[in-house]
Amino acid sequence: MSDLFDLKQARSIEAEIAIEDAKLIQKNNEPSKVDILSISKRLNNLLAPHDSFWIRWNYFAEKNGIEI
C-alpha cells in the first residue's frame, strides 16, 4: 500500500486492474457468465486466497449462477 504507487491495497498493479474490471462487470444488470468466468480466472491468478475482494466476488458469482 503506497501513495507513491497509488495502490489501495498490497496488490500488484495487474491485480488492481483485474479488480477494477470485476467491479465494472458487477455494475452490469445482466452480466455474461463468460465474462464472470474470465474475470474469475484472472483474479485467481493474481489475488492471494485470503484477499478481501474474494468475499465480494464469490457472492456476485454465485448470485449469477457461477460457483468458483
PDB file of N, H, CA, C and O in Angstrom:
ATOM      1  N   MET A   1       0.853  -1.165   0.000  1.00  0.00           N
ATOM      2  CA  MET A   1       0.000   0.000   0.000  1.00  0.00           C
ATOM      3  C   MET A   1       0.895   1.222   0.000  1.00  0.00           C
ATOM      4  O   MET A   1       1.779   1.380   0.842  1.00  0.00           O
ATOM      5  N   SER A   2       0.638   2.072  -0.961  1.00  0.00           N
ATOM      6  H   SER A   2      -0.080   1.945  -1.645  1.00  0.00           H
ATOM      7  CA  SER A   2       1.552   3.193  -1.055  1.00  0.00           C
ATOM      8  C   SER A   2       0.917   4.333  -1.826  1.00  0.00           C
ATOM      9  O   SER A   2       0.299   4.131  -2.871  1.00  0.00           O
ATOM     10  N   ASP A   3       1.079   5.537  -1.293  1.00  0.00           N
ATOM     11  H   ASP A   3       1.581   5.702  -0.445  1.00  0.00           H
ATOM     12  CA  ASP A   3       0.648   6.721  -2.030  1.00  0.00           C
ATOM     13  C   ASP A   3       1.522   6.925  -3.255  1.00  0.00           C
ATOM     14  O   ASP A   3       1.070   7.444  -4.276  1.00  0.00           O
ATOM     15  N   LEU A   4       2.759   6.518  -3.144  1.00  0.00           N
ATOM     16  H   LEU A   4       3.126   6.097  -2.315  1.00  0.00           H
ATOM     17  CA  LEU A   4       3.703   6.674  -4.233  1.00  0.00           C
ATOM     18  C   LEU A   4       3.245   5.925  -5.487  1.00  0.00           C
ATOM     19  O   LEU A   4       3.351   6.440  -6.600  1.00  0.00           O
ATOM     20  N   PHE A   5       2.737   4.706  -5.295  1.00  0.00           N
ATOM     21  H   PHE A   5       2.651   4.288  -4.390  1.00  0.00           H
ATOM     22  CA  PHE A   5       2.300   3.897  -6.426  1.00  0.00           C
ATOM     23  C   PHE A   5       0.793   3.959  -6.635  1.00  0.00           C
ATOM     24  O   PHE A   5       0.276   3.313  -7.547  1.00  0.00           O
ATOM     25  N   ASP A   6       0.082   4.715  -5.821  1.00  0.00           N
ATOM     26  H   ASP A   6       0.502   5.240  -5.081  1.00  0.00           H
ATOM     27  CA  ASP A   6      -1.363   4.877  -5.914  1.00  0.00           C
ATOM     28  C   ASP A   6      -2.093   3.539  -5.780  1.00  0.00           C
ATOM     29  O   ASP A   6      -3.089   3.303  -6.464  1.00  0.00           O
ATOM     30  N   LEU A   7      -1.600   2.669  -4.905  1.00  0.00           N
ATOM     31  H   LEU A   7      -0.791   2.860  -4.349  1.00  0.00           H
ATOM     32  CA  LEU A   7      -2.239   1.384  -4.659  1.00  0.00           C
ATOM     33  C   LEU A   7      -3.055   1.472  -3.382  1.00  0.00           C
ATOM     34  O   LEU A   7      -2.609   2.036  -2.384  1.00  0.00           O
ATOM     35  N   LYS A   8      -4.269   0.903  -3.424  1.00  0.00           N
ATOM     36  H   LYS A   8      -4.632   0.445  -4.235  1.00  0.00           H
ATOM     37  CA  LYS A   8      -5.149   0.949  -2.272  1.00  0.00           C
ATOM     38  C   LYS A   8      -4.864  -0.183  -1.304  1.00  0.00           C
ATOM     39  O   LYS A   8      -5.075  -0.041  -0.100  1.00  0.00           O
ATOM     40  N   GLN A   9      -4.381  -1.318  -1.829  1.00  0.00           N
ATOM     41  H   GLN A   9      -4.210  -1.433  -2.807  1.00  0.00           H
ATOM     42  CA  GLN A   9      -4.070  -2.481  -1.012  1.00  0.00           C
ATOM     43  C   GLN A   9      -2.722  -3.034  -1.452  1.00  0.00           C
ATOM     44  O   GLN A   9      -2.148  -2.593  -2.448  1.00  0.00           O
ATOM     45  N   ALA A  10      -2.229  -4.006  -0.697  1.00  0.00           N
ATOM     46  H   ALA A  10      -2.696  -4.365   0.112  1.00  0.00           H
ATOM     47  CA  ALA A  10      -0.950  -4.631  -1.034  1.00  0.00           C
ATOM     48  C   ALA A  10      -1.167  -5.658  -2.142  1.00  0.00           C
ATOM     49  O   ALA A  10      -1.159  -6.865  -1.903  1.00  0.00           O
ATOM     50  N   ARG A  11      -1.359  -5.157  -3.341  1.00  0.00           N
ATOM     51  H   ARG A  11      -1.366  -4.176  -3.535  1.00  0.00           H
ATOM     52  CA  ARG A  11      -1.591  -5.999  -4.518  1.00  0.00           C
ATOM     53  C   ARG A  11      -0.744  -5.472  -5.660  1.00  0.00           C
ATOM     54  O   ARG A  11      -0.249  -4.346  -5.627  1.00  0.00           O
ATOM     55  N   SER A  12      -0.589  -6.318  -6.672  1.00  0.00           N
ATOM     56  H   SER A  12      -0.992  -7.233  -6.699  1.00  0.00           H
ATOM     57  CA  SER A  12       0.113  -5.873  -7.870  1.00  0.00           C
ATOM     58  C   SER A  12      -0.778  -4.936  -8.678  1.00  0.00           C
ATOM     59  O   SER A  12      -1.992  -4.896  -8.479  1.00  0.00           O
ATOM     60  N   ILE A  13      -0.188  -4.209  -9.559  1.00  0.00           N
ATOM     61  H   ILE A  13       0.798  -4.242  -9.721  1.00  0.00           H
ATOM     62  CA  ILE A  13      -0.955  -3.329 -10.442  1.00  0.00           C
ATOM     63  C   ILE A  13      -1.908  -4.159 -11.296  1.00  0.00           C
ATOM     64  O   ILE A  13      -3.047  -3.756 -11.533  1.00  0.00           O
ATOM     65  N   GLU A  14      -1.439  -5.326 -11.759  1.00  0.00           N
ATOM     66  H   GLU A  14      -0.514  -5.654 -11.566  1.00  0.00           H
ATOM     67  CA  GLU A  14      -2.289  -6.209 -12.570  1.00  0.00           C
ATOM     68  C   GLU A  14      -3.509  -6.667 -11.777  1.00  0.00           C
ATOM     69  O   GLU A  14      -4.610  -6.754 -12.321  1.00  0.00           O
ATOM     70  N   ALA A  15      -3.315  -6.957 -10.495  1.00  0.00           N
ATOM     71  H   ALA A  15      -2.421  -6.886 -10.053  1.00  0.00           H
ATOM     72  CA  ALA A  15      -4.436  -7.363  -9.649  1.00  0.00           C
ATOM     73  C   ALA A  15      -5.425  -6.222  -9.471  1.00  0.00           C
ATOM     74  O   ALA A  15      -6.636  -6.436  -9.506  1.00  0.00           O
ATOM     75  N   GLU A  16      -4.915  -5.015  -9.281  1.00  0.00           N
ATOM     76  H   GLU A  16      -3.931  -4.841  -9.252  1.00  0.00           H
ATOM     77  CA  GLU A  16      -5.796  -3.848  -9.152  1.00  0.00           C
ATOM     78  C   GLU A  16      -6.626  -3.640 -10.420  1.00  0.00           C
ATOM     79  O   GLU A  16      -7.808  -3.306 -10.344  1.00  0.00           O
ATOM     80  N   ILE A  17      -6.006  -3.837 -11.577  1.00  0.00           N
ATOM     81  H   ILE A  17      -5.046  -4.108 -11.638  1.00  0.00           H
ATOM     82  CA  ILE A  17      -6.722  -3.691 -12.851  1.00  0.00           C
ATOM     83  C   ILE A  17      -7.800  -4.760 -12.971  1.00  0.00           C
ATOM     84  O   ILE A  17      -8.919  -4.466 -13.393  1.00  0.00           O
ATOM     85  N   ALA A  18      -7.474  -5.996 -12.605  1.00  0.00           N
ATOM     86  H   ALA A  18      -6.566  -6.235 -12.263  1.00  0.00           H
ATOM     87  CA  ALA A  18      -8.457  -7.086 -12.659  1.00  0.00           C
ATOM     88  C   ALA A  18      -9.634  -6.797 -11.735  1.00  0.00           C
ATOM     89  O   ALA A  18     -10.781  -7.070 -12.089  1.00  0.00           O
ATOM     90  N   ILE A  19      -9.362  -6.252 -10.564  1.00  0.00           N
ATOM     91  H   ILE A  19      -8.430  -6.031 -10.277  1.00  0.00           H
ATOM     92  CA  ILE A  19     -10.431  -5.905  -9.627  1.00  0.00           C
ATOM     93  C   ILE A  19     -11.298  -4.790 -10.196  1.00  0.00           C
ATOM     94  O   ILE A  19     -12.522  -4.842 -10.081  1.00  0.00           O
ATOM     95  N   GLU A  20     -10.690  -3.799 -10.800  1.00  0.00           N
ATOM     96  H   GLU A  20      -9.695  -3.758 -10.894  1.00  0.00           H
ATOM     97  CA  GLU A  20     -11.477  -2.728 -11.422  1.00  0.00           C
ATOM     98  C   GLU A  20     -12.365  -3.281 -12.546  1.00  0.00           C
ATOM     99  O   GLU A  20     -13.513  -2.862 -12.692  1.00  0.00           O
ATOM    100  N   ASP A  21     -11.838  -4.213 -13.331  1.00  0.00           N
ATOM    101  H   ASP A  21     -10.905  -4.553 -13.212  1.00  0.00           H
ATOM    102  CA  ASP A  21     -12.639  -4.861 -14.377  1.00  0.00           C
ATOM    103  C   ASP A  21     -13.792  -5.659 -13.763  1.00  0.00           C
ATOM    104  O   ASP A  21     -14.906  -5.657 -14.287  1.00  0.00           O
ATOM    105  N   ALA A  22     -13.513  -6.336 -12.653  1.00  0.00           N
ATOM    106  H   ALA A  22     -12.608  -6.337 -12.228  1.00  0.00           H
ATOM    107  CA  ALA A  22     -14.545  -7.099 -11.953  1.00  0.00           C
ATOM    108  C   ALA A  22     -15.643  -6.176 -11.440  1.00  0.00           C
ATOM    109  O   ALA A  22     -16.826  -6.506 -11.526  1.00  0.00           O
ATOM    110  N   LYS A  23     -15.257  -5.037 -10.913  1.00  0.00           N
ATOM    111  H   LYS A  23     -14.296  -4.769 -10.843  1.00  0.00           H
ATOM    112  CA  LYS A  23     -16.245  -4.076 -10.408  1.00  0.00           C
ATOM    113  C   LYS A  23     -17.134  -3.553 -11.530  1.00  0.00           C
ATOM    114  O   LYS A  23     -18.324  -3.315 -11.322  1.00  0.00           O
ATOM    115  N   LEU A  24     -16.561  -3.372 -12.717  1.00  0.00           N
ATOM    116  H   LEU A  24     -15.595  -3.565 -12.886  1.00  0.00           H
ATOM    117  CA  LEU A  24     -17.366  -2.931 -13.858  1.00  0.00           C
ATOM    118  C   LEU A  24     -18.414  -3.978 -14.229  1.00  0.00           C
ATOM    119  O   LEU A  24     -19.562  -3.639 -14.516  1.00  0.00           O
ATOM    120  N   ILE A  25     -18.019  -5.243 -14.221  1.00  0.00           N
ATOM    121  H   ILE A  25     -17.086  -5.519 -13.988  1.00  0.00           H
ATOM    122  CA  ILE A  25     -18.965  -6.321 -14.530  1.00  0.00           C
ATOM    123  C   ILE A  25     -20.060  -6.382 -13.469  1.00  0.00           C
ATOM    124  O   ILE A  25     -21.217  -6.658 -13.786  1.00  0.00           O
ATOM    125  N   GLN A  26     -19.704  -6.128 -12.226  1.00  0.00           N
ATOM    126  H   GLN A  26     -18.764  -5.904 -11.969  1.00  0.00           H
ATOM    127  CA  GLN A  26     -20.692  -6.168 -11.146  1.00  0.00           C
ATOM    128  C   GLN A  26     -21.753  -5.086 -11.301  1.00  0.00           C
ATOM    129  O   GLN A  26     -22.852  -5.222 -10.764  1.00  0.00           O
ATOM    130  N   LYS A  27     -21.449  -4.037 -12.010  1.00  0.00           N
ATOM    131  H   LYS A  27     -20.556  -3.927 -12.446  1.00  0.00           H
ATOM    132  CA  LYS A  27     -22.422  -2.963 -12.233  1.00  0.00           C
ATOM    133  C   LYS A  27     -23.426  -3.315 -13.330  1.00  0.00           C
ATOM    134  O   LYS A  27     -24.468  -2.672 -13.450  1.00  0.00           O
ATOM    135  N   ASN A  28     -23.112  -4.330 -14.123  1.00  0.00           N
ATOM    136  H   ASN A  28     -22.265  -4.852 -14.025  1.00  0.00           H
ATOM    137  CA  ASN A  28     -23.976  -4.751 -15.218  1.00  0.00           C
ATOM    138  C   ASN A  28     -25.188  -5.486 -14.654  1.00  0.00           C
ATOM    139  O   ASN A  28     -25.040  -6.368 -13.809  1.00  0.00           O
ATOM    140  N   ASN A  29     -26.391  -5.126 -15.118  1.00  0.00           N
ATOM    141  H   ASN A  29     -26.511  -4.409 -15.805  1.00  0.00           H
ATOM    142  CA  ASN A  29     -27.612  -5.769 -14.644  1.00  0.00           C
ATOM    143  C   ASN A  29     -27.729  -7.214 -15.094  1.00  0.00           C
ATOM    144  O   ASN A  29     -28.343  -8.026 -14.402  1.00  0.00           O
ATOM    145  N   GLU A  30     -27.154  -7.548 -16.239  1.00  0.00           N
ATOM    146  H   GLU A  30     -26.656  -6.887 -16.801  1.00  0.00           H
ATOM    147  CA  GLU A  30     -27.185  -8.915 -16.755  1.00  0.00           C
ATOM    148  C   GLU A  30     -25.795  -9.317 -17.225  1.00  0.00           C
ATOM    149  O   GLU A  30     -25.535  -9.380 -18.426  1.00  0.00           O
ATOM    150  N   PRO A  31     -24.895  -9.590 -16.270  1.00  0.00           N
ATOM    151  CA  PRO A  31     -23.524  -9.927 -16.654  1.00  0.00           C
ATOM    152  C   PRO A  31     -23.455 -11.280 -17.360  1.00  0.00           C
ATOM    153  O   PRO A  31     -24.210 -12.198 -17.040  1.00  0.00           O
ATOM    154  N   SER A  32     -22.561 -11.387 -18.303  1.00  0.00           N
ATOM    155  H   SER A  32     -21.948 -10.641 -18.563  1.00  0.00           H
ATOM    156  CA  SER A  32     -22.348 -12.618 -19.048  1.00  0.00           C
ATOM    157  C   SER A  32     -21.602 -13.627 -18.180  1.00  0.00           C
ATOM    158  O   SER A  32     -20.656 -13.275 -17.474  1.00  0.00           O
ATOM    159  N   LYS A  33     -22.041 -14.891 -18.240  1.00  0.00           N
ATOM    160  H   LYS A  33     -22.809 -15.176 -18.813  1.00  0.00           H
ATOM    161  CA  LYS A  33     -21.339 -15.938 -17.495  1.00  0.00           C
ATOM    162  C   LYS A  33     -19.916 -16.096 -18.016  1.00  0.00           C
ATOM    163  O   LYS A  33     -19.005 -16.402 -17.247  1.00  0.00           O
ATOM    164  N   VAL A  34     -19.721 -15.891 -19.303  1.00  0.00           N
ATOM    165  H   VAL A  34     -20.461 -15.643 -19.927  1.00  0.00           H
ATOM    166  CA  VAL A  34     -18.385 -15.965 -19.895  1.00  0.00           C
ATOM    167  C   VAL A  34     -17.494 -14.886 -19.282  1.00  0.00           C
ATOM    168  O   VAL A  34     -16.343 -15.152 -18.937  1.00  0.00           O
ATOM    169  N   ASP A  35     -18.022 -13.672 -19.146  1.00  0.00           N
ATOM    170  H   ASP A  35     -18.957 -13.456 -19.426  1.00  0.00           H
ATOM    171  CA  ASP A  35     -17.254 -12.583 -18.540  1.00  0.00           C
ATOM    172  C   ASP A  35     -16.918 -12.877 -17.078  1.00  0.00           C
ATOM    173  O   ASP A  35     -15.801 -12.624 -16.626  1.00  0.00           O
ATOM    174  N   ILE A  36     -17.890 -13.412 -16.346  1.00  0.00           N
ATOM    175  H   ILE A  36     -18.797 -13.617 -16.713  1.00  0.00           H
ATOM    176  CA  ILE A  36     -17.656 -13.735 -14.941  1.00  0.00           C
ATOM    177  C   ILE A  36     -16.561 -14.788 -14.818  1.00  0.00           C
ATOM    178  O   ILE A  36     -15.669 -14.665 -13.980  1.00  0.00           O
ATOM    179  N   LEU A  37     -16.626 -15.819 -15.648  1.00  0.00           N
ATOM    180  H   LEU A  37     -17.351 -15.919 -16.329  1.00  0.00           H
ATOM    181  CA  LEU A  37     -15.607 -16.867 -15.603  1.00  0.00           C
ATOM    182  C   LEU A  37     -14.243 -16.332 -16.000  1.00  0.00           C
ATOM    183  O   LEU A  37     -13.230 -16.704 -15.408  1.00  0.00           O
ATOM    184  N   SER A  38     -14.214 -15.463 -16.998  1.00  0.00           N
ATOM    185  H   SER A  38     -15.037 -15.161 -17.479  1.00  0.00           H
ATOM    186  CA  SER A  38     -12.954 -14.882 -17.451  1.00  0.00           C
ATOM    187  C   SER A  38     -12.296 -14.057 -16.347  1.00  0.00           C
ATOM    188  O   SER A  38     -11.100 -14.192 -16.086  1.00  0.00           O
ATOM    189  N   ILE A  39     -13.081 -13.210 -15.712  1.00  0.00           N
ATOM    190  H   ILE A  39     -14.052 -13.099 -15.924  1.00  0.00           H
ATOM    191  CA  ILE A  39     -12.555 -12.389 -14.616  1.00  0.00           C
ATOM    192  C   ILE A  39     -12.145 -13.277 -13.446  1.00  0.00           C
ATOM    193  O   ILE A  39     -11.131 -13.020 -12.797  1.00  0.00           O
ATOM    194  N   SER A  40     -12.917 -14.310 -13.177  1.00  0.00           N
ATOM    195  H   SER A  40     -13.741 -14.520 -13.704  1.00  0.00           H
ATOM    196  CA  SER A  40     -12.583 -15.224 -12.086  1.00  0.00           C
ATOM    197  C   SER A  40     -11.213 -15.853 -12.298  1.00  0.00           C
ATOM    198  O   SER A  40     -10.427 -15.971 -11.358  1.00  0.00           O
ATOM    199  N   LYS A  41     -10.928 -16.251 -13.518  1.00  0.00           N
ATOM    200  H   LYS A  41     -11.566 -16.155 -14.282  1.00  0.00           H
ATOM    201  CA  LYS A  41      -9.620 -16.839 -13.824  1.00  0.00           C
ATOM    202  C   LYS A  41      -8.505 -15.824 -13.607  1.00  0.00           C
ATOM    203  O   LYS A  41      -7.461 -16.149 -13.040  1.00  0.00           O
ATOM    204  N   ARG A  42      -8.730 -14.595 -14.061  1.00  0.00           N
ATOM    205  H   ARG A  42      -9.577 -14.331 -14.522  1.00  0.00           H
ATOM    206  CA  ARG A  42      -7.728 -13.541 -13.854  1.00  0.00           C
ATOM    207  C   ARG A  42      -7.494 -13.304 -12.368  1.00  0.00           C
ATOM    208  O   ARG A  42      -6.352 -13.234 -11.912  1.00  0.00           O
ATOM    209  N   LEU A  43      -8.584 -13.180 -11.620  1.00  0.00           N
ATOM    210  H   LEU A  43      -9.511 -13.236 -11.990  1.00  0.00           H
ATOM    211  CA  LEU A  43      -8.459 -12.942 -10.184  1.00  0.00           C
ATOM    212  C   LEU A  43      -7.739 -14.099  -9.504  1.00  0.00           C
ATOM    213  O   LEU A  43      -6.904 -13.891  -8.623  1.00  0.00           O
ATOM    214  N   ASN A  44      -8.067 -15.309  -9.917  1.00  0.00           N
ATOM    215  H   ASN A  44      -8.745 -15.477 -10.633  1.00  0.00           H
ATOM    216  CA  ASN A  44      -7.432 -16.490  -9.331  1.00  0.00           C
ATOM    217  C   ASN A  44      -5.920 -16.477  -9.545  1.00  0.00           C
ATOM    218  O   ASN A  44      -5.160 -16.907  -8.677  1.00  0.00           O
ATOM    219  N   ASN A  45      -5.494 -15.989 -10.693  1.00  0.00           N
ATOM    220  H   ASN A  45      -6.111 -15.640 -11.399  1.00  0.00           H
ATOM    221  CA  ASN A  45      -4.063 -15.926 -10.995  1.00  0.00           C
ATOM    222  C   ASN A  45      -3.357 -14.760 -10.307  1.00  0.00           C
ATOM    223  O   ASN A  45      -2.136 -14.784 -10.149  1.00  0.00           O
ATOM    224  N   LEU A  46      -4.110 -13.746  -9.898  1.00  0.00           N
ATOM    225  H   LEU A  46      -5.102 -13.727 -10.026  1.00  0.00           H
ATOM    226  CA  LEU A  46      -3.492 -12.521  -9.405  1.00  0.00           C
ATOM    227  C   LEU A  46      -3.687 -12.227  -7.922  1.00  0.00           C
ATOM    228  O   LEU A  46      -2.888 -11.509  -7.321  1.00  0.00           O
ATOM    229  N   LEU A  47      -4.740 -12.773  -7.331  1.00  0.00           N
ATOM    230  H   LEU A  47      -5.390 -13.356  -7.818  1.00  0.00           H
ATOM    231  CA  LEU A  47      -5.038 -12.463  -5.929  1.00  0.00           C
ATOM    232  C   LEU A  47      -4.652 -13.605  -5.007  1.00  0.00           C
ATOM    233  O   LEU A  47      -4.724 -14.777  -5.376  1.00  0.00           O
ATOM    234  N   ALA A  48      -4.249 -13.245  -3.818  1.00  0.00           N
ATOM    235  H   ALA A  48      -4.191 -12.293  -3.518  1.00  0.00           H
ATOM    236  CA  ALA A  48      -3.993 -14.245  -2.785  1.00  0.00           C
ATOM    237  C   ALA A  48      -5.325 -14.850  -2.339  1.00  0.00           C
ATOM    238  O   ALA A  48      -6.353 -14.175  -2.393  1.00  0.00           O
ATOM    239  N   PRO A  49      -5.322 -16.103  -1.903  1.00  0.00           N
ATOM    240  CA  PRO A  49      -6.575 -16.742  -1.480  1.00  0.00           C
ATOM    241  C   PRO A  49      -7.280 -16.004  -0.343  1.00  0.00           C
ATOM    242  O   PRO A  49      -8.500 -16.108  -0.216  1.00  0.00           O
ATOM    243  N   HIS A  50      -6.557 -15.276   0.470  1.00  0.00           N
ATOM    244  H   HIS A  50      -5.566 -15.192   0.366  1.00  0.00           H
ATOM    245  CA  HIS A  50      -7.146 -14.553   1.599  1.00  0.00           C
ATOM    246  C   HIS A  50      -7.466 -13.086   1.278  1.00  0.00           C
ATOM    247  O   HIS A  50      -7.828 -12.331   2.181  1.00  0.00           O
ATOM    248  N   ASP A  51      -7.341 -12.678   0.035  1.00  0.00           N
ATOM    249  H   ASP A  51      -7.047 -13.291  -0.698  1.00  0.00           H
ATOM    250  CA  ASP A  51      -7.618 -11.295  -0.336  1.00  0.00           C
ATOM    251  C   ASP A  51      -9.074 -10.952  -0.026  1.00  0.00           C
ATOM    252  O   ASP A  51      -9.972 -11.750  -0.295  1.00  0.00           O
ATOM    253  N   SER A  52      -9.303  -9.796   0.526  1.00  0.00           N
ATOM    254  H   SER A  52      -8.573  -9.148   0.745  1.00  0.00           H
ATOM    255  CA  SER A  52     -10.654  -9.393   0.941  1.00  0.00           C
ATOM    256  C   SER A  52     -11.636  -9.259  -0.221  1.00  0.00           C
ATOM    257  O   SER A  52     -12.845  -9.333  -0.007  1.00  0.00           O
ATOM    258  N   PHE A  53     -11.149  -9.065  -1.434  1.00  0.00           N
ATOM    259  H   PHE A  53     -10.167  -9.004  -1.608  1.00  0.00           H
ATOM    260  CA  PHE A  53     -12.054  -8.917  -2.572  1.00  0.00           C
ATOM    261  C   PHE A  53     -12.784 -10.221  -2.887  1.00  0.00           C
ATOM    262  O   PHE A  53     -13.867 -10.187  -3.471  1.00  0.00           O
ATOM    263  N   TRP A  54     -12.218 -11.365  -2.514  1.00  0.00           N
ATOM    264  H   TRP A  54     -11.338 -11.392  -2.039  1.00  0.00           H
ATOM    265  CA  TRP A  54     -12.845 -12.657  -2.812  1.00  0.00           C
ATOM    266  C   TRP A  54     -14.246 -12.770  -2.237  1.00  0.00           C
ATOM    267  O   TRP A  54     -15.120 -13.364  -2.869  1.00  0.00           O
ATOM    268  N   ILE A  55     -14.479 -12.225  -1.075  1.00  0.00           N
ATOM    269  H   ILE A  55     -13.769 -11.743  -0.561  1.00  0.00           H
ATOM    270  CA  ILE A  55     -15.807 -12.304  -0.452  1.00  0.00           C
ATOM    271  C   ILE A  55     -16.835 -11.664  -1.371  1.00  0.00           C
ATOM    272  O   ILE A  55     -17.872 -12.257  -1.668  1.00  0.00           O
ATOM    273  N   ARG A  56     -16.541 -10.466  -1.811  1.00  0.00           N
ATOM    274  H   ARG A  56     -15.698  -9.985  -1.569  1.00  0.00           H
ATOM    275  CA  ARG A  56     -17.446  -9.743  -2.703  1.00  0.00           C
ATOM    276  C   ARG A  56     -17.618 -10.476  -4.028  1.00  0.00           C
ATOM    277  O   ARG A  56     -18.739 -10.615  -4.516  1.00  0.00           O
ATOM    278  N   TRP A  57     -16.513 -10.950  -4.618  1.00  0.00           N
ATOM    279  H   TRP A  57     -15.602 -10.837  -4.221  1.00  0.00           H
ATOM    280  CA  TRP A  57     -16.581 -11.591  -5.933  1.00  0.00           C
ATOM    281  C   TRP A  57     -17.303 -12.933  -5.866  1.00  0.00           C
ATOM    282  O   TRP A  57     -18.118 -13.234  -6.737  1.00  0.00           O
ATOM    283  N   ASN A  58     -17.021 -13.738  -4.854  1.00  0.00           N
ATOM    284  H   ASN A  58     -16.358 -13.494  -4.146  1.00  0.00           H
ATOM    285  CA  ASN A  58     -17.695 -15.034  -4.731  1.00  0.00           C
ATOM    286  C   ASN A  58     -19.201 -14.863  -4.584  1.00  0.00           C
ATOM    287  O   ASN A  58     -19.972 -15.613  -5.183  1.00  0.00           O
ATOM    288  N   TYR A  59     -19.624 -13.886  -3.794  1.00  0.00           N
ATOM    289  H   TYR A  59     -18.998 -13.277  -3.307  1.00  0.00           H
ATOM    290  CA  TYR A  59     -21.054 -13.616  -3.641  1.00  0.00           C
ATOM    291  C   TYR A  59     -21.668 -13.245  -4.991  1.00  0.00           C
ATOM    292  O   TYR A  59     -22.716 -13.773  -5.364  1.00  0.00           O
ATOM    293  N   PHE A  60     -21.031 -12.354  -5.708  1.00  0.00           N
ATOM    294  H   PHE A  60     -20.180 -11.924  -5.405  1.00  0.00           H
ATOM    295  CA  PHE A  60     -21.518 -11.921  -7.009  1.00  0.00           C
ATOM    296  C   PHE A  60     -21.598 -13.095  -7.991  1.00  0.00           C
ATOM    297  O   PHE A  60     -22.607 -13.266  -8.675  1.00  0.00           O
ATOM    298  N   ALA A  61     -20.546 -13.892  -8.057  1.00  0.00           N
ATOM    299  H   ALA A  61     -19.727 -13.753  -7.501  1.00  0.00           H
ATOM    300  CA  ALA A  61     -20.506 -15.016  -8.999  1.00  0.00           C
ATOM    301  C   ALA A  61     -21.616 -16.016  -8.670  1.00  0.00           C
ATOM    302  O   ALA A  61     -22.343 -16.449  -9.563  1.00  0.00           O
ATOM    303  N   GLU A  62     -21.748 -16.378  -7.413  1.00  0.00           N
ATOM    304  H   GLU A  62     -21.158 -16.026  -6.687  1.00  0.00           H
ATOM    305  CA  GLU A  62     -22.787 -17.339  -7.024  1.00  0.00           C
ATOM    306  C   GLU A  62     -24.184 -16.798  -7.280  1.00  0.00           C
ATOM    307  O   GLU A  62     -25.080 -17.550  -7.664  1.00  0.00           O
ATOM    308  N   LYS A  63     -24.374 -15.523  -7.075  1.00  0.00           N
ATOM    309  H   LYS A  63     -23.646 -14.913  -6.763  1.00  0.00           H
ATOM    310  CA  LYS A  63     -25.668 -14.879  -7.338  1.00  0.00           C
ATOM    311  C   LYS A  63     -26.021 -14.975  -8.824  1.00  0.00           C
ATOM    312  O   LYS A  63     -27.196 -14.969  -9.189  1.00  0.00           O
ATOM    313  N   ASN A  64     -25.004 -15.062  -9.672  1.00  0.00           N
ATOM    314  H   ASN A  64     -24.049 -15.067  -9.376  1.00  0.00           H
ATOM    315  CA  ASN A  64     -25.210 -15.149 -11.116  1.00  0.00           C
ATOM    316  C   ASN A  64     -25.000 -16.567 -11.657  1.00  0.00           C
ATOM    317  O   ASN A  64     -24.781 -16.757 -12.853  1.00  0.00           O
ATOM    318  N   GLY A  65     -25.069 -17.559 -10.764  1.00  0.00           N
ATOM    319  H   GLY A  65     -25.246 -17.405  -9.792  1.00  0.00           H
ATOM    320  CA  GLY A  65     -25.043 -18.949 -11.182  1.00  0.00           C
ATOM    321  C   GLY A  65     -23.683 -19.547 -11.464  1.00  0.00           C
ATOM    322  O   GLY A  65     -23.586 -20.576 -12.133  1.00  0.00           O
ATOM    323  N   ILE A  66     -22.617 -18.911 -10.959  1.00  0.00           N
ATOM    324  H   ILE A  66     -22.696 -18.075 -10.416  1.00  0.00           H
ATOM    325  CA  ILE A  66     -21.253 -19.411 -11.182  1.00  0.00           C
ATOM    326  C   ILE A  66     -20.659 -19.786  -9.831  1.00  0.00           C
ATOM    327  O   ILE A  66     -20.592 -18.951  -8.928  1.00  0.00           O
ATOM    328  N   GLU A  67     -20.227 -21.035  -9.687  1.00  0.00           N
ATOM    329  H   GLU A  67     -20.280 -21.713 -10.420  1.00  0.00           H
ATOM    330  CA  GLU A  67     -19.527 -21.449  -8.481  1.00  0.00           C
ATOM    331  C   GLU A  67     -18.039 -21.416  -8.727  1.00  0.00           C
ATOM    332  O   GLU A  67     -17.541 -21.983  -9.699  1.00  0.00           O
ATOM    333  N   ILE A  68     -17.343 -20.751  -7.844  1.00  0.00           N
ATOM    334  H   ILE A  68     -17.748 -20.290  -7.054  1.00  0.00           H
ATOM    335  CA  ILE A  68     -15.893 -20.613  -8.001  1.00  0.00           C
ATOM    336  C   ILE A  68     -15.201 -21.563  -7.038  1.00  0.00           C
ATOM    337  O   ILE A  68     -13.972 -21.615  -6.998  1.00  0.00           O
TER     338      ILE A  68
END
